């Protein structure tokens, strides 16, 4: 009799477990789903708000990534040569996205959640699928499933041999001199942009600056050329995903017989960035 009671007890536990799995799935309960949605909502609101600013605070960006993305996911993003930000599945962002931001559980997959917003540029709804894990008693994004369809060598750059691109083949040098840095007196930074049939590089060395990036052409005409980040050759102050946020990474324009360059990485003499700065020397090679 006691044996039957014990069997019935374990049988009830087994049935109860099955019922729970059929209702709740095999990973998160409804209460956990609610916590995850709140986490994703906070992350995306904070992230979009920061990257939509004219002056992005990259320490805030990195802090958000460290808090809400697993280290393995960050490594995965950094290993790919992406021309967009997989967190938002886009290159640029807008504060307007916050008005239509929506986060919900994917009813078909238990550990998957969907983030969506209306892209005010394309007028299309962007949907981002993410997988979630619990790590050290905190929910984190473990993968952006949209990203899995992107291969490491995929770039959407224009063919580097088209006619308008050849117009810009050459070496462009900019030297920015700071008369008073506040700590070392006068100082300078030398920037160099190389564009040829094999690709592009963009480098900067000097006062608090040290980097060299491989770039690709986004678009070009006889008035302006735009470049995007591909990978890091030297320097590691900014991660790849952060650099991919800024597309174009830099532009070179030609106006009134003068070349100008513009980038969030190039300073003028007053420490301003994202402003037109005169190119000091140009050596064209349009062959």
C-alpha positions as CSV (number, residue, x, y, z in Angstrom):
1,X,0.0,0.0,0.0
2,X,2.8,2.4,1.0
3,X,4.6,1.5,-2.3
4,X,1.5,2.5,-4.3
5,X,1.2,5.8,-2.5
6,X,4.8,6.6,-3.2
7,X,4.4,5.7,-6.9
8,X,1.2,7.8,-7.1
9,X,3.1,10.7,-5.5
10,X,5.9,10.7,-8.1
11,X,3.4,10.1,-10.9
12,X,1.5,13.3,-9.8
13,X,4.8,15.3,-9.8
14,X,5.6,14.0,-13.3
15,X,2.2,15.0,-14.6
16,X,2.5,18.4,-13.0
17,X,5.9,19.0,-14.5
18,X,4.6,18.0,-18.0
19,X,1.6,20.4,-17.6
20,X,4.0,23.2,-16.6
21,X,6.2,22.6,-19.6
22,X,3.2,22.6,-22.0
23,X,2.0,25.9,-20.6
24,X,5.2,27.7,-19.9
25,X,7.6,26.2,-22.4
26,X,11.0,24.8,-21.3
27,X,13.0,27.8,-20.4
28,X,11.2,30.8,-18.9
29,X,8.0,31.2,-16.9
30,X,5.5,34.0,-17.5
31,X,6.9,36.0,-14.6
32,X,10.4,35.6,-16.0
33,X,9.2,36.7,-19.5
34,X,7.9,39.9,-17.9
35,X,11.3,40.6,-16.3
36,X,13.1,39.9,-19.6
37,X,10.8,42.3,-21.5
38,X,11.4,45.0,-18.9
39,X,15.1,44.4,-19.3
40,X,15.0,44.6,-23.1
41,X,12.8,47.7,-22.9
42,X,15.2,49.5,-20.6
43,X,18.2,48.5,-22.7
44,X,16.8,49.5,-26.1
45,X,15.4,52.8,-24.8
46,X,18.8,53.7,-23.3
47,X,20.8,52.5,-26.3
48,X,18.7,54.2,-29.0
49,X,18.6,57.4,-26.9
50,X,22.4,57.4,-26.7
51,X,23.3,56.5,-30.3
52,X,20.8,59.0,-31.6
53,X,22.7,61.9,-30.1
54,X,25.0,64.2,-32.1
55,X,27.8,63.5,-29.7
56,X,27.7,59.8,-28.7
57,X,29.2,58.9,-25.3
58,X,31.0,55.7,-26.1
59,X,31.7,54.9,-22.5
60,X,27.9,54.7,-22.0
61,X,27.5,52.5,-25.1
62,X,30.2,50.1,-23.9
63,X,28.7,50.1,-20.4
64,X,25.3,49.1,-21.8
65,X,26.8,46.4,-23.9
66,X,28.7,44.9,-21.0
67,X,25.5,44.9,-18.8
68,X,23.0,43.5,-21.3
69,X,25.0,41.5,-23.8
70,X,27.0,38.3,-23.0
71,X,30.7,38.5,-23.5
72,X,30.5,35.7,-26.2
73,X,28.0,37.8,-28.2
74,X,30.2,40.9,-28.0
75,X,33.2,38.7,-29.2
76,X,31.0,37.4,-32.1
77,X,30.0,40.9,-33.2
78,X,33.6,42.1,-33.0
79,X,34.8,39.1,-35.1
80,X,32.4,40.0,-38.0
81,X,33.1,42.7,-40.5
82,X,29.6,44.3,-40.2
83,X,28.6,47.5,-42.0
84,X,25.7,48.0,-39.6
85,X,24.8,47.8,-35.9
86,X,23.2,44.4,-35.2
87,X,21.6,45.7,-32.0
88,X,19.3,47.9,-34.1
89,X,19.7,46.1,-37.4
90,X,20.5,49.4,-39.1
91,X,23.3,51.9,-39.7
92,X,21.8,55.0,-38.3
93,X,19.2,55.7,-35.6
94,X,16.6,58.2,-34.6
95,X,14.9,59.3,-31.4
96,X,11.6,58.8,-33.3
97,X,12.1,55.1,-33.0
98,X,11.3,55.2,-29.3
99,X,7.7,56.2,-30.1
100,X,7.1,52.8,-31.9
101,X,9.4,50.6,-29.9
102,X,7.7,47.3,-29.0
103,X,9.1,44.2,-27.3
104,X,7.2,40.9,-27.0
105,X,7.8,37.2,-26.5
106,X,8.1,35.1,-29.6
107,X,5.3,32.6,-29.0
108,X,6.9,30.0,-31.3
109,X,10.3,29.9,-29.4
110,X,10.6,30.0,-25.7
111,X,13.9,31.7,-25.3
112,X,13.4,34.2,-28.1
113,X,12.0,37.7,-27.9
114,X,11.2,40.2,-30.7
115,X,12.1,43.9,-30.7
116,X,10.4,46.1,-33.3
117,X,10.2,49.7,-34.3
118,X,9.2,51.9,-37.2
119,X,12.2,53.1,-39.2
120,X,11.3,56.7,-40.0
121,X,13.8,56.7,-42.9
122,X,12.5,53.7,-44.9
123,X,9.0,53.8,-43.4
124,X,9.3,50.0,-42.7
125,X,8.9,48.1,-39.5
126,X,12.2,46.6,-38.3
127,X,12.0,43.4,-36.4
128,X,14.9,42.0,-34.4
129,X,14.9,38.5,-32.9
130,X,17.1,37.9,-29.9
131,X,17.8,34.9,-27.7
132,X,18.1,35.3,-24.0
133,X,20.0,33.4,-21.3
134,X,20.3,33.8,-17.6
135,X,23.9,34.6,-16.5
136,X,24.9,35.2,-12.9
137,X,21.3,35.7,-12.0
138,X,20.9,38.4,-14.7
139,X,19.1,38.1,-18.0
140,X,21.3,38.9,-21.0
141,X,21.1,38.9,-24.8
142,X,23.0,35.9,-26.1
143,X,22.4,36.3,-29.8
144,X,20.9,38.6,-32.5
145,X,19.3,36.0,-34.7
146,X,19.1,38.4,-37.7
147,X,22.9,38.5,-37.6
148,X,23.3,34.8,-38.3
149,X,22.4,35.4,-42.0
150,X,25.3,37.8,-42.4
151,X,28.6,36.3,-43.5
152,X,32.0,37.6,-42.3
153,X,33.0,38.8,-45.8
154,X,29.7,40.5,-46.7
155,X,30.0,44.2,-47.5
156,X,27.5,46.3,-49.3
157,X,30.1,48.7,-50.6
158,X,30.2,50.0,-54.2
159,X,32.7,48.3,-56.6
160,X,36.0,50.1,-55.9
161,X,36.8,50.2,-59.6
162,X,33.8,52.2,-60.9
163,X,34.5,55.5,-62.7
164,X,33.4,57.9,-59.9
165,X,35.5,56.0,-57.4
166,X,38.6,56.4,-59.6
167,X,38.2,60.2,-59.5
168,X,39.1,60.0,-55.8
169,X,42.1,57.6,-56.0
170,X,45.0,59.2,-54.0
171,X,46.4,60.2,-50.6
172,X,44.8,62.9,-48.5
173,X,46.6,64.4,-45.5
174,X,45.2,66.6,-42.7
175,X,47.2,68.0,-39.9
176,X,45.3,69.6,-37.0
177,X,47.2,71.8,-34.6
178,X,45.9,72.6,-31.1
179,X,47.5,75.7,-29.7
180,X,46.5,75.0,-26.2
181,X,45.5,71.5,-25.1
182,X,45.4,72.4,-21.4
183,X,47.8,69.7,-20.4
184,X,50.8,69.6,-22.8
185,X,50.5,73.0,-24.4
186,X,50.5,72.9,-28.2
187,X,50.0,69.5,-29.9
188,X,48.9,68.1,-33.3
189,X,47.3,65.1,-34.9
190,X,48.1,63.8,-38.4
191,X,45.3,62.1,-40.4
192,X,45.8,60.2,-43.7
193,X,43.3,58.7,-46.0
194,X,44.4,56.4,-48.8
195,X,42.0,55.4,-51.6
196,X,43.0,53.1,-54.5
197,X,41.7,50.1,-56.5
198,X,42.6,47.8,-53.7
199,X,40.5,49.6,-51.1
200,X,40.9,52.4,-48.5
201,X,42.6,53.1,-45.2
202,X,42.1,55.9,-42.7
203,X,44.6,56.6,-40.0
204,X,45.2,59.2,-37.3
205,X,48.3,59.6,-35.0
206,X,49.2,62.3,-32.6
207,X,47.7,63.9,-29.5
208,X,45.5,61.3,-27.7
209,X,45.0,59.6,-31.1
210,X,46.3,56.4,-32.5
211,X,44.4,54.3,-35.1
212,X,44.4,52.8,-38.6
213,X,41.2,51.4,-40.1
214,X,40.5,49.5,-43.3
215,X,37.5,51.2,-45.1
216,X,35.2,50.6,-48.0
217,X,33.5,53.0,-50.3
218,X,29.8,53.5,-49.5
219,X,29.1,56.0,-52.4
220,X,30.9,58.4,-54.6
221,X,30.3,61.0,-57.3
222,X,32.4,63.9,-58.6
223,X,31.6,66.1,-55.5
224,X,31.9,63.7,-52.6
225,X,33.0,60.2,-51.5
226,X,31.8,58.4,-48.4
227,X,33.7,55.6,-46.6
228,X,32.6,53.1,-44.0
229,X,34.5,51.1,-41.4
230,X,35.5,47.5,-42.3
231,X,38.1,46.4,-39.8
232,X,40.8,47.6,-37.4
233,X,44.5,47.5,-38.6
234,X,45.9,49.3,-35.6
235,X,44.5,50.8,-32.4
236,X,41.7,49.4,-30.2
237,X,40.1,52.4,-28.5
238,X,36.7,51.8,-30.1
239,X,35.1,48.4,-30.8
240,X,34.0,47.4,-34.3
241,X,30.3,47.6,-33.6
242,X,30.7,51.2,-32.3
243,X,32.6,52.2,-35.4
244,X,30.0,50.5,-37.6
245,X,27.4,52.8,-36.0
246,X,28.9,55.8,-37.7
247,X,28.2,55.3,-41.4
248,X,29.7,57.0,-43.2
249,X,32.9,56.9,-41.1
250,X,34.2,59.8,-43.0
251,X,33.5,61.8,-46.2
252,X,35.8,63.8,-48.5
253,X,34.3,66.6,-50.6
254,X,35.5,68.9,-53.3
255,X,34.2,72.5,-53.4
256,X,35.7,75.7,-54.9
257,X,39.0,73.9,-55.8
258,X,39.5,72.8,-52.1
259,X,39.2,69.3,-50.6
260,X,37.5,68.9,-47.2
261,X,37.1,65.9,-45.0
262,X,34.5,65.3,-42.2
263,X,34.4,62.6,-39.5
264,X,33.6,62.1,-35.9
265,X,37.2,61.0,-35.5
266,X,38.8,64.1,-37.1
267,X,39.2,67.2,-34.9
268,X,39.5,70.8,-36.1
269,X,41.7,73.3,-34.3
270,X,39.0,73.9,-31.7
271,X,38.5,70.2,-30.8
272,X,35.2,70.1,-32.8
273,X,34.4,66.9,-34.7
274,X,31.9,66.1,-37.5
275,X,32.8,69.4,-39.2
276,X,34.4,70.2,-42.5
277,X,38.2,70.3,-42.1
278,X,40.4,71.4,-45.0
279,X,42.7,68.8,-46.5
280,X,46.3,70.1,-46.3
281,X,47.9,68.0,-49.1
282,X,46.4,65.9,-51.9
283,X,48.3,63.5,-54.2
284,X,45.9,62.1,-56.7
285,X,46.4,58.9,-58.6
286,X,43.5,58.3,-60.9
287,X,45.0,55.6,-63.1
